[in-house]
Each structure stands twice: as structure tokens, then as C-alpha cells.
């Protein structure tokens, strides 16, 4: 009983040491500028930019593959901060701040196809196949993916009404950014 226990412990220790050494010697260094831009982003992973996450969006911004204004939740202020960080001139012409929205399901025309359920990244849509679906408003980011995929057009985006529960501060303007 002692020999198998000892041999497995030694094997586990040797493999753990090998993994630690491999992690140290084969470490791939990332771009520190990408990490700084990613830290500036809201990290809500909402997908409103059309990319899978804020880290990918930051990498593509630094590489010049997407516009600096692609982060919708960050708005003009974030775009200006990233432009200042990268030393790139920024044009905010045509960029509009969007108001927070949430998806709503029209239950009278929902067929329960469950396409919206499958595409929702935040699991805000609930329901089952061939059953009427609904949306948990607190989880919905308002990305609109469910609206685009709904074959019966039963889902639409509504502006979140300002109440005591949903009231938000207005985004501050950065220096040099015009409203």
C-alpha cells in the first residue's frame, strides 16, 4: 500500500515540476499595450462590437483592425482615452451614443423556435423549444442578436425607462470631446 502511494506522489511531483518549468521557459509574452487598452474597457463581454470579448476588441484596436469607437458601452470617452493612449487622432463624426436597451418578446407571435435562446451570450433569454420565450431584463445587454435571428420578429429592443431602479449617471465628457 505504501509503494503505490509513494510512486504516485513522486510521479505527481515530477510532472508538476515539469509543468512549472515549461510554463516558465516557454512563456509567450503578450503586448503590454493590448493589456493596458483591455484594462480600460468595461469588460462586460457584451458583444455589441461584433467581437467575442473585450480582450479581442482591445487587440484589434491596437492593431488597427477595428475602429476605436467600436465599444458601444464605453462610448466617446473610452474611444478618446484609447486614442490618446495609442497616439492616434480620433474623429467622432457620425458616432452616436446609444441609450441602454433591453430585448422584449411579443408572446402573441413567439413560436418557440429557440433560436434566440441559443444565440444569447448572457443567457438572458429563457424558455424551451416550442414554448414561449422571455427575457430576463437584468441580464440583457441589448446587443440585438436575438432580434436579428428571430424568424417571426417577435423580439424587439426597447429603451430602458428611467426609474429609481434603473437610473444612471450621464457619461462624463472627456477633455476635448464634444457632445
Secondary structure in CASP SS format (residue, H / E / C, confidence):
PFRMAT SS
TARGET T0000
AUTHOR 0000-0000-0000
METHOD secondary structure of the structure
MODEL  1
X C 1.00
X H 1.00
X H 1.00
X H 1.00
X H 1.00
X H 1.00
X H 1.00
X H 1.00
X H 1.00
X H 1.00
X H 1.00
X H 1.00
X H 1.00
X H 1.00
X H 1.00
X H 1.00
X H 1.00
X H 1.00
X H 1.00
X H 1.00
X H 1.00
X H 1.00
X H 1.00
X H 1.00
X H 1.00
X C 1.00
X C 1.00
X C 1.00
X C 1.00
X C 1.00
X C 1.00
X H 1.00
X H 1.00
X H 1.00
X H 1.00
X H 1.00
X H 1.00
X H 1.00
X H 1.00
X H 1.00
X C 1.00
X C 1.00
X C 1.00
X C 1.00
X C 1.00
X C 1.00
X C 1.00
X C 1.00
X C 1.00
X C 1.00
X C 1.00
X C 1.00
X C 1.00
X H 1.00
X H 1.00
X H 1.00
X H 1.00
X H 1.00
X H 1.00
X H 1.00
X H 1.00
X H 1.00
X H 1.00
X C 1.00
X C 1.00
X C 1.00
X C 1.00
X C 1.00
X C 1.00
X C 1.00
X C 1.00
X C 1.00
X C 1.00
X C 1.00
X H 1.00
X H 1.00
X H 1.00
X H 1.00
X H 1.00
X H 1.00
X H 1.00
X H 1.00
X H 1.00
X H 1.00
X H 1.00
X H 1.00
X C 1.00
X C 1.00
X C 1.00
X C 1.00
X C 1.00
X C 1.00
X C 1.00
X C 1.00
X C 1.00
X C 1.00
X C 1.00
X C 1.00
X C 1.00
X C 1.00
X E 1.00
X E 1.00
X E 1.00
X E 1.00
X E 1.00
X C 1.00
X C 1.00
X C 1.00
X C 1.00
X C 1.00
X C 1.00
X C 1.00
X C 1.00
X C 1.00
X H 1.00
X H 1.00
X H 1.00
X H 1.00
X H 1.00
X C 1.00
X C 1.00
X C 1.00
X C 1.00
X C 1.00
X E 1.00
X E 1.00
X C 1.00
X C 1.00
X C 1.00
X C 1.00
X C 1.00
X C 1.00
X C 1.00
X E 1.00
X E 1.00
X C 1.00
X C 1.00
X C 1.00
X C 1.00
X C 1.00
X C 1.00
X C 1.00
X C 1.00
X C 1.00
X H 1.00
X H 1.00
X H 1.00
X H 1.00
X H 1.00
X C 1.00
X C 1.00
X C 1.00
X C 1.00
X C 1.00
X E 1.00
X E 1.00
X E 1.00
X E 1.00
X E 1.00
X C 1.00
X C 1.00
X C 1.00
X C 1.00
X C 1.00
X C 1.00
X C 1.00
X C 1.00
X C 1.00
X C 1.00
X C 1.00
X C 1.00
X C 1.00
X C 1.00
X C 1.00
X C 1.00
X C 1.00
X C 1.00
X C 1.00
X C 1.00
END
